[in-house]
Amino acid sequence: MTSVLAAGDHFVAPEVFVEALRDRAGEHELEFSTLKLPWPVEPFGPVGNVKEASGTEEQLLESLSGVQIAATQMAPFTADVLAKSPDLRFVGVCRGGPVNVDLQAATEAGVVVSYAPGRNAAAAAEFAVGLVLAALRRIPASDAELKSGNWRGDYYAYENAGIELEGSTVGLVGYGAIGRIVARVLAAFGAHVLVADPFVKPEDATADGVELVELEELLRRSSVVSLHARLTPETHHLLNADNLALLPEGAVLVNSARGGLLDYAPLPGLLKSGRLGALAVDVYDIEPPPRDWPLFDAPNVITTPHLAGATRQTAHRAADIVAGEVARFLAGERPRFVANPEVLDRIEGLRP
């Protein structure tokens, strides 16, 4: 009998993990305990020495007694938690990266850490395209105006009218699973898609029908720019005051990826000057942003509360990916998505 903790939350609920793990377990007998964390009713944040976590170390430690396998999205697997959980052997995190796990501590403790790439790719791509359309065509602003009693016929005036995606040049900064879906949708609209991503091969971009360029060229040529890169120390403030000045007058900027990719400080000025025609953001430098956040008062800004990945399909897909990794581990096979593969090398008898 293998003891499993399903540490869910209000999005990927514990019972969703349990159902997925039972479906994937095969002949393996699993004994479940559950924990429900407060995210997203309460924002995630730093816990102990990890970031973007929910709940407390004490709460998690109490639930981990005797547990060998844990499945979670937000639980804080800090150095202290890992050091005090001697039975733990596997942590499955249903996110694109296990940022709520201290990987060094997990590796030292011999705990395998898996993650779930692509679990929200469709949802995030659809949301990004939705933000692009909303910004280009003033959909939220015109809705709010009409509900307040203002019939904004002047939005039909030439100088106020939106622009079409068909025939426009759209730049995607980052071309992973999400960016590729966005590119396909934009191409269907008739847009010309530029991509800036140092990890993409020119022949792959050509095969996909996109144009691979350097970031500066993308910014100079794109009337719409959408961010889809992963946040790393190298990509922090990838877009900043210096290179945002390269954008064509009136360009639209969309960030539904990570707040840290974009330096938000120069944006109010760029919007007021008209260099930026519109901004649509789902992620922020501080989440949630404070009430006096300058962009709340800037013109032509669309804001949403980090919702790009929030679909029911994403929750089930994420749990299923983690359950598949657990099933492989229990069957003596190497999981596919492991953040610390050196731990696998220390486990005897694992099959490829």
C-alpha positions as CSV (number, residue, x, y, z in Angstrom):
1,M,0.0,0.0,0.0
2,T,1.4,3.4,-1.1
3,S,0.4,6.5,1.0
4,V,-0.5,9.5,-1.2
5,L,-1.3,13.0,-0.2
6,A,-3.6,15.0,-2.5
7,A,-2.8,18.6,-1.6
8,G,-5.3,20.4,-3.7
9,D,-6.9,23.8,-3.7
10,H,-10.0,25.6,-4.9
11,F,-8.9,25.1,-8.6
12,V,-7.4,21.7,-8.7
13,A,-9.4,20.2,-5.9
14,P,-8.1,17.2,-3.8
15,E,-10.8,15.0,-5.2
16,V,-9.7,15.8,-8.8
17,F,-6.2,14.5,-7.9
18,V,-7.6,11.4,-6.2
19,E,-9.8,10.6,-9.2
20,A,-6.9,11.0,-11.7
21,L,-4.5,9.0,-9.5
22,R,-7.0,6.1,-9.1
23,D,-7.6,6.0,-12.9
24,R,-3.9,5.8,-13.5
25,A,-2.8,3.6,-10.7
26,G,-3.5,0.3,-12.4
27,E,-2.8,-2.6,-10.0
28,H,-1.1,-0.4,-7.4
29,E,-2.9,0.1,-4.2
30,L,-3.0,3.7,-3.0
31,E,-4.1,5.0,0.4
32,F,-5.2,8.7,0.2
33,S,-5.1,11.6,2.5
34,T,-6.2,15.0,1.4
35,L,-5.4,18.7,2.1
36,K,-7.3,21.7,0.7
37,L,-5.2,24.9,0.4
38,P,-6.7,28.4,0.2
39,W,-5.5,29.4,-3.3
40,P,-7.0,31.2,-5.3
41,V,-9.4,32.5,-2.7
42,E,-6.2,33.8,-1.0
43,P,-3.4,34.9,-3.3
44,F,-0.2,32.7,-3.4
45,G,3.1,34.2,-2.2
46,P,6.4,33.3,-0.6
47,V,6.2,30.6,2.1
48,G,9.4,29.7,3.9
49,N,12.1,29.6,1.2
50,V,9.9,29.0,-1.8
51,K,7.8,31.3,-3.9
52,E,4.3,31.2,-5.3
53,A,3.0,28.8,-2.7
54,S,-0.2,28.5,-0.7
55,G,-0.8,27.3,2.9
56,T,1.7,26.9,5.7
57,E,4.7,24.6,6.3
58,E,3.1,23.5,9.6
59,Q,-0.1,22.6,7.8
60,L,1.7,20.6,5.1
61,L,4.0,18.8,7.6
62,E,1.0,17.6,9.6
63,S,-0.5,16.1,6.4
64,L,2.8,14.5,5.2
65,S,3.3,12.1,8.1
66,G,4.0,8.7,6.6
67,V,3.3,9.9,3.0
68,Q,5.4,8.6,0.2
69,I,3.9,10.4,-2.8
70,A,2.4,13.9,-2.9
71,A,0.4,15.5,-5.7
72,T,-0.1,19.3,-5.5
73,Q,-0.3,22.6,-7.3
74,M,0.6,25.1,-4.6
75,A,1.8,23.3,-1.4
76,P,5.0,24.8,0.0
77,F,7.7,22.0,-0.2
78,T,10.3,24.1,1.5
79,A,13.7,22.9,2.8
80,D,12.3,22.5,6.2
81,V,9.3,20.5,5.0
82,L,11.5,18.2,3.0
83,A,13.9,17.7,5.8
84,K,11.1,16.6,8.2
85,S,9.4,14.2,5.7
86,P,11.6,11.2,5.7
87,D,9.1,8.9,4.0
88,L,8.5,11.2,1.0
89,R,9.9,9.9,-2.3
90,F,7.9,11.8,-5.0
91,V,6.3,15.2,-5.4
92,G,4.2,15.8,-8.5
93,V,3.5,19.5,-9.1
94,C,0.7,20.2,-11.7
95,R,2.3,23.5,-12.9
96,G,4.6,24.4,-15.8
97,G,7.5,24.6,-13.3
98,P,7.7,23.5,-9.6
99,V,8.4,26.9,-8.2
100,N,6.8,25.9,-4.9
101,V,9.4,23.2,-4.3
102,D,13.0,23.7,-3.0
103,L,14.7,21.6,-5.7
104,Q,18.1,21.5,-4.1
105,A,16.6,20.3,-0.8
106,A,14.5,17.7,-2.7
107,T,17.5,16.4,-4.5
108,E,19.5,16.2,-1.4
109,A,16.6,14.3,0.3
110,G,16.3,11.9,-2.7
111,V,12.8,13.2,-3.6
112,V,11.8,13.1,-7.3
113,V,10.0,16.3,-8.4
114,S,7.9,16.2,-11.5
115,Y,5.9,19.0,-13.2
116,A,3.2,19.4,-15.8
117,P,4.3,21.3,-18.9
118,G,1.5,22.3,-21.3
119,R,-1.3,21.7,-18.9
120,N,-2.8,25.2,-19.5
121,A,-1.5,25.8,-23.0
122,A,-4.9,25.9,-24.7
123,A,-6.5,28.0,-22.0
124,A,-3.7,30.5,-21.9
125,A,-3.4,30.8,-25.6
126,E,-7.2,31.4,-26.0
127,F,-7.1,34.0,-23.3
128,A,-4.1,35.9,-24.8
129,V,-5.9,36.1,-28.2
130,G,-9.0,37.3,-26.3
131,L,-6.9,40.1,-24.7
132,V,-5.5,41.1,-28.1
133,L,-9.0,41.4,-29.7
134,A,-10.3,43.2,-26.6
135,A,-7.5,45.8,-26.8
136,L,-7.6,46.2,-30.6
137,R,-11.4,46.8,-30.7
138,R,-12.0,48.6,-27.3
139,I,-14.4,45.9,-26.2
140,P,-14.2,46.4,-22.4
141,A,-14.1,50.2,-22.6
142,S,-17.2,50.4,-24.9
143,D,-19.1,47.9,-22.7
144,A,-18.4,50.0,-19.6
145,E,-19.3,53.2,-21.4
146,L,-22.6,51.8,-22.7
147,K,-23.5,50.4,-19.2
148,S,-22.9,53.8,-17.7
149,G,-25.3,55.5,-20.2
150,N,-22.8,56.7,-22.8
151,W,-23.3,55.7,-26.5
152,R,-19.8,56.2,-27.8
153,G,-20.5,56.8,-31.4
154,D,-17.2,58.6,-31.7
155,Y,-15.4,55.2,-31.4
156,Y,-16.5,54.9,-35.0
157,A,-14.6,58.0,-36.0
158,Y,-11.5,57.2,-38.0
159,E,-9.0,58.4,-35.5
160,N,-10.6,56.3,-32.7
161,A,-11.4,53.2,-34.7
162,G,-9.6,49.9,-33.9
163,I,-7.4,47.9,-36.3
164,E,-7.9,44.4,-37.7
165,L,-5.7,41.4,-37.1
166,E,-6.0,40.5,-40.8
167,G,-2.9,42.0,-42.5
168,S,-1.4,43.2,-39.2
169,T,2.1,42.2,-37.9
170,V,1.9,40.5,-34.5
171,G,5.1,39.8,-32.5
172,L,5.2,36.9,-30.1
173,V,8.0,37.1,-27.5
174,G,8.5,33.4,-26.6
175,Y,7.4,30.5,-28.7
176,G,6.7,27.5,-26.5
177,A,3.5,25.5,-26.2
178,I,1.3,28.5,-25.7
179,G,3.0,30.7,-28.2
180,R,2.6,28.1,-30.9
181,I,-1.1,27.9,-30.4
182,V,-1.4,31.7,-30.4
183,A,0.5,31.8,-33.7
184,R,-1.9,29.3,-35.3
185,V,-4.9,31.3,-34.2
186,L,-3.4,34.6,-35.4
187,A,-2.5,33.0,-38.7
188,A,-6.1,32.0,-39.2
189,F,-7.1,35.6,-38.7
190,G,-4.7,36.6,-41.5
191,A,-2.0,38.2,-39.3
192,H,1.7,38.0,-40.1
193,V,3.4,36.5,-37.1
194,L,6.9,37.4,-35.9
195,V,8.6,35.3,-33.2
196,A,11.6,36.1,-30.9
197,D,12.9,33.1,-29.1
198,P,16.5,32.1,-28.8
199,F,15.6,28.4,-28.5
200,V,13.6,28.1,-31.7
201,K,15.4,26.8,-34.8
202,P,14.9,28.8,-38.1
203,E,13.7,25.7,-39.9
204,D,11.0,25.0,-37.3
205,A,9.8,28.6,-37.6
206,T,9.7,28.3,-41.3
207,A,7.7,25.1,-41.1
208,D,5.2,26.8,-38.8
209,G,4.8,29.7,-41.1
210,V,6.2,32.3,-38.7
211,E,9.1,34.6,-39.1
212,L,12.0,34.2,-36.6
213,V,13.6,37.6,-35.7
214,E,15.6,39.2,-32.9
215,L,13.6,40.9,-30.2
216,E,14.6,44.5,-31.3
217,E,13.4,43.8,-34.9
218,L,10.2,42.3,-33.5
219,L,9.4,45.4,-31.5
220,R,10.1,47.7,-34.4
221,R,7.8,45.9,-36.8
222,S,4.9,44.7,-34.7
223,S,1.7,46.6,-34.2
224,V,0.7,44.1,-31.6
225,V,3.2,42.4,-29.2
226,S,2.2,39.5,-26.9
227,L,4.5,37.9,-24.3
228,H,4.8,34.1,-23.9
229,A,8.3,33.6,-22.5
230,R,9.2,31.8,-19.3
231,L,10.4,34.0,-16.5
232,T,14.0,33.3,-15.6
233,P,16.8,35.6,-14.3
234,E,17.8,36.2,-17.9
235,T,14.2,37.2,-19.0
236,H,13.4,39.4,-16.0
237,H,12.3,42.8,-17.4
238,L,13.0,41.5,-20.9
239,L,10.8,44.4,-22.1
240,N,11.8,47.6,-20.6
241,A,12.0,51.4,-21.1
242,D,14.8,51.1,-23.6
243,N,13.4,48.5,-26.0
244,L,9.7,49.5,-25.6
245,A,10.7,52.8,-27.2
246,L,11.2,50.8,-30.4
247,L,7.5,50.1,-30.8
248,P,5.6,51.8,-33.6
249,E,3.4,54.6,-32.5
250,G,0.1,53.3,-31.1
251,A,1.2,49.6,-30.7
252,V,-0.8,47.2,-28.5
253,L,1.1,45.3,-25.8
254,V,-0.3,42.1,-24.1
255,N,1.2,40.3,-21.1
256,S,-0.6,37.2,-19.9
257,A,2.6,35.2,-19.2
258,R,4.5,36.5,-16.2
259,G,4.6,39.9,-14.6
260,G,8.4,39.9,-14.2
261,L,8.9,39.8,-18.0
262,L,7.8,43.4,-18.3
263,D,9.0,46.5,-16.6
264,Y,5.8,48.2,-15.6
265,A,7.3,51.5,-14.5
266,P,7.5,53.2,-17.9
267,L,4.1,52.0,-19.1
268,P,1.9,54.8,-17.8
269,G,4.1,57.4,-19.6
270,L,4.1,55.3,-22.8
271,L,0.3,55.1,-22.7
272,K,-0.2,58.8,-22.1
273,S,2.2,59.8,-24.8
274,G,0.5,57.4,-27.3
275,R,3.6,55.3,-28.0
276,L,1.4,52.5,-26.6
277,G,-2.1,52.6,-28.0
278,A,-3.4,50.0,-25.5
279,L,-2.2,47.6,-22.9
280,A,-3.8,44.4,-21.8
281,V,-2.4,42.5,-18.8
282,D,-3.3,39.5,-16.8
283,V,-0.1,39.3,-14.7
284,Y,1.6,41.9,-12.6
285,D,4.9,42.9,-10.9
286,I,3.0,42.7,-7.6
287,E,-0.1,40.4,-7.3
288,P,-2.6,41.6,-6.6
289,P,-1.6,45.2,-7.6
290,P,-2.2,47.9,-5.0
291,R,-5.2,50.2,-5.3
292,D,-2.9,53.1,-6.2
293,W,-1.2,51.2,-9.0
294,P,-0.5,53.8,-11.6
295,L,-1.8,51.8,-14.6
296,F,-5.3,51.8,-13.1
297,D,-5.5,55.5,-14.1
298,A,-3.7,55.3,-17.4
299,P,-5.7,55.4,-20.7
300,N,-6.6,52.3,-22.7
301,V,-5.6,49.6,-20.1
302,I,-7.4,46.2,-19.8
303,T,-6.7,44.3,-16.5
304,T,-7.7,40.8,-15.5
305,P,-6.7,39.0,-12.2
306,H,-4.3,36.3,-13.5
307,L,-7.0,34.2,-15.2
308,A,-5.4,33.0,-18.4
309,G,-5.1,29.4,-17.3
310,A,-8.4,29.2,-15.5
311,T,-10.5,26.6,-17.3
312,R,-12.0,23.4,-15.9
313,Q,-10.2,21.4,-18.6
314,T,-6.9,22.8,-17.3
315,A,-7.6,21.5,-13.8
316,H,-8.3,18.0,-15.0
317,R,-5.5,18.0,-17.5
318,A,-3.0,19.1,-14.9
319,A,-4.1,16.4,-12.4
320,D,-4.0,13.8,-15.2
321,I,-0.4,14.7,-16.1
322,V,0.8,14.4,-12.5
323,A,-1.1,11.1,-12.1
324,G,0.6,9.7,-15.2
325,E,4.0,10.6,-13.7
326,V,3.1,8.9,-10.4
327,A,1.9,5.8,-12.3
328,R,5.2,5.6,-14.2
329,F,7.2,6.0,-11.0
330,L,5.2,3.3,-9.2
331,A,5.7,1.0,-12.2
332,G,9.4,1.4,-12.0
333,E,9.7,3.6,-15.0
334,R,11.3,7.0,-15.4
335,P,8.8,9.8,-15.3
336,R,8.9,12.1,-18.4
337,F,8.8,15.6,-16.7
338,V,11.3,15.6,-13.9
339,A,12.9,18.8,-12.6
340,N,15.8,17.0,-10.8
341,P,16.6,14.0,-13.0
342,E,19.8,13.3,-11.0
343,V,17.7,11.8,-8.3
344,L,16.4,9.2,-10.8
345,D,19.9,8.2,-11.6
346,R,20.3,7.2,-7.9
347,I,17.3,4.9,-8.0
348,E,18.2,1.3,-8.9
349,G,16.1,-0.6,-11.4
350,L,14.2,2.3,-13.1
351,R,13.3,1.5,-16.7
352,P,13.6,4.1,-19.4
